[in-house]
Amino acid sequence: MSTADQIWMNGEFVAWDDAKVHVLTHAMHYGTAVFEGIRAYETEGGTAIFRHQDHLARLEKSAKLYYMDLPFSKEQIREATHELIVRNAFKSCYIRPLVFRGHGPMGLNPLENPVEAMVAVWEWAPYLGEEGKVNGVRARVSSYRRISADSLIPHSKASGQYLNSVLAKIESIKSGYQEAILLDDLGHVSEGTGENVFVVKDGVVSTPPQTAGILDGINRKSCMQIVRDLGYELVERDIARAELALADEVFLTGTACELTPLVEIDDIAIGASEPGPVTRQVQQLFDDAVRGRAPQYAEWLDLVPVPSRT
Ligand SMILES: Cc1ncc(COP(=O)(O)O)c(C=O)c1O
């Protein structure tokens, strides 16, 4: 991770070292924050943010589910993000907006605490490594189940909920794997610690439905469309744990990992234990889409305006 010069915080651009909060910030104690992970890529037309408006729409939905209104409009956050990227002179970067309950009354009722917002940008390599994107990664099925709608809100990208992913991630790393796949409360495949899952079998591509406790991934939606556009059948359905090991190919999608193949699950080779042809095809077109090389997906890109010199 490389740091930036400035961060946007509550309407102001502040130096990286000055982006501070009070230790009694509600979100630090109770996880009352929602966030997004977004990427901007260098394209021929300039820096472009991938599905920026879709990410901001999800931020608003995540906030709504936790009784928060965004303190700035989506358009204000969008424009601030453009300016932040320009101020930090990044051609490509990761973008992290966070909306959080700030310092105010302590206790579990957050409704009197101010809702604050920040956006940070930094250069960040793919979550499961460049090497992982090329050769695939090894995962285990986590002993932790994905949070269910019985106790939390899988649809909201809320900070406190990520303790579930943190535990699964630590468990997978400590036991010698790169990633964990979590099952939902019924034992169906749900998702990775920060990725959605796709299974390829006999030329049909399947992915767990919204009811399997998943986050409604923006890259999931993009890859579903790409899969269909490539002429494959795409099915949203419950997936049994054993189907991971018996698949021809499995791949993961998410802003952080982009599209990363899974080549082994619980020490069992998936297919030929290397990224398969369908995965490669989807990965290539996805890569072209985010880098502005696929005109049919041009509407997914939010170009960062270059400031005019006066
Ligand atoms: C738990 C979880 N699932 C799935 C995803 C993939 O979502 P997206 O494609 O919008 O990045 C993420 C990443 O944001 C995540 O944190």
The ligand as a Gaussian input file, in Angstrom:
#p B3LYP/6-31G(d) Opt

LIG

0 1
 C      -17.886000      -9.731000       1.809000
 C      -17.714000      -9.301000       0.391000
 N      -18.310000     -10.001000      -0.588000
 C      -18.187000      -9.653000      -1.877000
 C      -17.446000      -8.551000      -2.255000
 C      -17.343000      -8.172000      -3.697000
 O      -18.022000      -6.973000      -3.932000
 P      -17.583000      -5.984000      -5.095000
 O      -17.518000      -6.770000      -6.345000
 O      -18.647000      -4.961000      -5.122000
 O      -16.258000      -5.427000      -4.713000
 C      -16.809000      -7.792000      -1.268000
 C      -16.028000      -6.616000      -1.611000
 O      -16.495000      -5.518000      -1.547000
 C      -16.958000      -8.167000       0.082000
 O      -16.359000      -7.478000       1.040000

